[in-house]
Amino acid sequence: MTRPQAIPTQTIDDARVRVTRFDFAPGAETGWHEHGMDYVIVTLTDCTMLLEEPGGTSRTVQIDAGTSYRREQGINHNVINGGDAVMSFVEVELK
């Protein structure tokens, strides 16, 4: 199945951080990727994230607008908007 792509908009990329806003239409995805840096996510909208993970597993996570969380480098996944509305978040990668 071919899904539309999430739209990344990079707002900062300097010696210390890379900041990218991601906007997803319903059903849009990031595509499979591995995080090369520790990162922080801040949700701008309510997000219904369908996370495809290695080994063929997937899970759905509901995250309220304005929520933040962090993960360490090495995470490998595909993030999909599993909801019916536009989904947006900001990712801050720590260099």
Secondary structure, DSSP 8 states (H G I E B T S, - for coil): ----B-EEEEEEESSSEEEEEEEE-TT-B--SEE-SSEEEEEESS-EEEEEEEGGGEEEEEEE-TT-EEEE-TT-EEEEEE-SSS-EEEEEEEE-
